[in-house]
Amino acid sequence: MGFFDKISEGLQRSRESFREQMNLLLDRGPDLDDDFWDGLEEALILSDLGATISFGITDNLRALATRKGLPDAYAVFDLLYEQIADYFTPVEKDIFGGEPAVVLFVGINGTGKTTTVGKIAKVETDAGRKVILGSADTFRAAAIEQLEVWAKRANVEMVTRERGSDPASVCYDTIERAEATGADLVLIDTAGRLHTSGDLMRELGKVVNVVRKRSAVPVYTILVTDATTGQNGLQQAKEFNKALELDGLIITKLDGTAKGGIALQVSHQLRLPIYKIGVGEGIDDLREFDPMEFARALVGNLDERGEASAEQE
């Protein structure tokens, strides 16, 4: 199964939700009247793109339709993918497959953070990078054991300490070990933090600061967030970004939500690139993010009867 097929499959619920709204709209005809533009705007909002982005996309398409003399709704849909894709903050640097780097993974419990770290370790090791893992989630024994499984699967070293140890010291030890062994990619799993807890967020801020001061190579802080949380996920991202000055995002569980548009909201509002998206449990289900492919999978294709085309099924 190719990249687009996998993303398309993962975003099926989101696409079906959008298609239902469009089918209702197109039942009355493809004319570009006020009802059409209002309906398109509503469909985008219901896909969790948010009011501001939905208004912007609709206004842009309306202006393009007038300037280019577009004949009907189907011609507008041809331009919709690019409009959605353009709202994502672009990735400027490959932090996983490029130069030496230390990457800290943060987020609340349950987003798939530890599994995400393990999957990336396996993929990058298979690609030829020398990877080392740091298990700085010292409060949850299961997190250490879970990461150990991935370390063995990827055949990479993992640095940890006993449960309850200072997470910052684990990070320090991991960087020391990476330098001693010549590892060029350091992946550190941190404990899940509730964004509403000031004390926990300050403690995580300390961990991030220690890593930034100690590392001789660039340090990136990546938020792993769960698409199924919808608008709550956006608020979480805002709080993490405020406390930690995030460098990017990984969006998981897009296969379990009908509101995949939240990925666009978080990226656009916080001006953060999305590096990877998760559309399933398998190792191949964590994918590089492509804005245009995402937009195509989110919206789907509509034929002249207002139904999804066979290639999207």
TADACOR-V366252 format. One record per run of one state. SS is the DSSP state (helix for helix, strand for strand, loop for the rest). FROM is the first residue (numbers start at 1). TO is the last residue. If there is no record, write none. Layout:
SS	FROM	TO
SS	FROM	TO
//
This chain:
loop	1	2
helix	3	10
loop	11	11
helix	12	26
loop	27	33
helix	34	46
loop	47	50
helix	51	68
loop	69	72
helix	73	86
loop	87	100
strand	101	106
loop	107	112
helix	113	126
loop	127	130
strand	131	136
loop	137	140
helix	141	154
loop	155	156
strand	157	159
loop	160	166
helix	167	181
loop	182	184
strand	185	190
loop	191	197
helix	198	214
loop	215	218
strand	219	226
helix	227	229
loop	230	230
helix	231	244
loop	245	247
strand	248	252
loop	253	253
helix	254	256
loop	257	261
helix	262	270
loop	271	273
strand	274	278
loop	279	282
helix	283	285
strand	286	288
loop	289	290
helix	291	299
loop	300	301
strand	302	302
loop	303	307
strand	308	308
loop	309	309
helix	310	312
loop	313	313
//
